[in-house]
């Protein structure tokens, strides 16, 4: 049986589901995670639902339907969850140049304030969360999120915004994961500054995602 983890690992290596205008239904990857992912010409519903339920609630001829409110609302009602937003999905490989990795990591110190809102939110949605700060007060964290994928989140103080700190942090996240692996970023589409930051740091858009949470 194909799993969401199988699909995500494939995407990391450049292998996408066929753009055949169909919807794949796979099991929810964990008790915590249920989602709908939009890819080029293909949708993935990762939830504990049947194909019959999908056919009843979804216009399969409309590729946008799984990420539109009527279907997401039906999925909320079925699962007892709420959609916490629809994000753009971006992906980047780990950096492999050892000198660049060392230079970027040298800017970081462990960030241990468990009361920080960014840390609390990360621990709600991710496992093995690791957080670091820079001398500017910016924060970068990584953790294992949906289907075990490595995910990154950033926070840049107002005092250093517009000075390239976010772009540098996004690139640094690529040094926080081992060579040969990949790291994902979820960005609200309306946050154009954040999208530009990740694109400039070498991330590429691969799809969109609605995560349903309890």
Residue pairs with C-beta under 8 A, 6 or more apart in sequence:
1 26
1 27
2 24
2 26
3 26
3 27
3 29
3 147
4 26
4 27
4 28
4 29
4 35
4 37
4 44
4 46
4 146
4 147
5 29
5 147
5 148
7 17
7 24
7 26
7 37
7 44
8 146
8 147
8 149
10 16
10 17
11 39
11 91
11 206
11 207
12 91
12 149
12 181
12 182
16 39
16 40
16 42
16 206
17 24
17 39
17 42
17 44
18 41
18 42
19 39
19 40
19 41
19 42
20 41
20 42
21 41
21 42
21 63
22 42
22 43
22 60
23 42
23 43
23 44
23 45
23 54
23 58
23 60
23 66
24 42
24 43
24 44
24 45
25 45
25 47
25 49
25 50
25 51
25 54
26 44
26 45
26 46
27 46
27 47
27 48
28 34
28 46
28 47
28 48
29 46
29 146
29 147
29 148
30 147
32 125
32 213
32 214
33 46
33 145
33 146
33 147
33 211
34 46
34 47
34 48
34 75
34 79
34 81
34 211
34 212
35 44
35 46
35 47
35 146
35 209
35 210
35 211
35 212
36 43
36 44
36 45
36 46
36 47
36 66
36 67
36 71
36 72
36 75
36 209
36 210
36 212
37 43
37 44
37 46
37 89
37 207
37 208
37 209
37 210
38 63
38 64
38 66
38 67
38 207
38 208
38 209
39 206
39 207
40 207
41 63
43 63
43 66
43 67
45 54
45 66
45 75
46 147
47 75
47 78
47 79
47 212
48 79
49 75
49 78
53 78
54 60
57 70
57 71
57 74
57 75
58 65
58 66
58 71
59 65
62 68
65 71
66 72
67 86
67 208
67 210
72 83
72 210
72 212
75 81
75 212
76 82
76 83
76 212
79 212
80 214
81 212
81 213
81 214
82 212
82 213
82 214
83 210
83 211
83 212
84 211
84 212
84 213
85 188
85 210
85 211
86 189
86 208
86 209
86 210
87 186
87 187
87 188
87 189
87 208
87 209
87 210
87 211
88 186
88 187
88 188
88 189
88 195
88 205
88 207
88 208
89 184
89 185
89 186
89 205
89 206
89 207
89 208
89 209
90 184
90 185
90 186
90 187
90 195
90 198
90 199
90 203
90 204
90 205
90 206
91 182
91 183
91 184
91 185
91 203
91 204
91 206
92 174
92 182
92 183
92 185
92 198
92 201
92 202
92 203
92 204
93 174
93 181
93 182
94 174
94 175
94 177
94 178
94 179
94 180
94 181
94 182
94 183
95 101
95 104
95 171
95 174
95 175
95 179
96 179
100 175
101 175
104 168
104 171
104 172
104 175
105 172
105 175
105 176
107 134
107 135
107 168
107 172
108 132
108 133
108 134
108 140
108 172
109 132
109 133
109 134
110 130
110 131
110 132
110 133
111 119
111 131
111 132
111 133
111 139
111 141
112 131
113 119
114 120
116 131
116 139
118 131
118 139
118 141
118 153
118 155
119 129
119 131
119 141
121 153
122 129
122 131
122 141
122 143
122 153
123 129
123 143
124 213
125 143
125 145
125 211
125 213
126 143
126 144
126 145
126 151
127 143
127 144
127 145
128 143
128 144
129 141
129 142
129 143
130 141
130 142
130 143
130 176
131 139
131 140
131 141
132 139
132 140
132 141
132 176
133 139
134 140
134 165
134 169
136 156
136 157
136 159
136 160
136 165
137 157
137 159
137 160
138 154
138 155
138 156
138 157
138 160
138 165
138 166
138 169
139 154
139 155
140 152
140 153
140 154
140 169
140 170
140 172
140 173
140 176
141 152
141 153
141 154
142 150
142 151
142 152
142 173
142 176
142 177
142 183
143 150
143 151
144 150
144 151
145 151
145 184
146 209
146 211
149 182
149 184
150 177
150 181
150 182
150 183
150 184
151 183
151 184
151 185
151 186
152 170
152 173
152 176
152 183
152 184
152 185
153 185
154 166
154 169
154 170
154 173
154 194
154 197
156 165
156 166
156 169
161 193
166 193
166 194
166 197
167 197
167 200
167 201
168 201
170 185
170 197
170 198
170 200
170 201
170 203
171 201
171 202
173 183
173 185
173 201
174 183
174 201
174 202
176 183
177 183
185 198
185 203
186 209
186 211
187 194
187 195
187 198
188 194
189 195
189 208
199 205
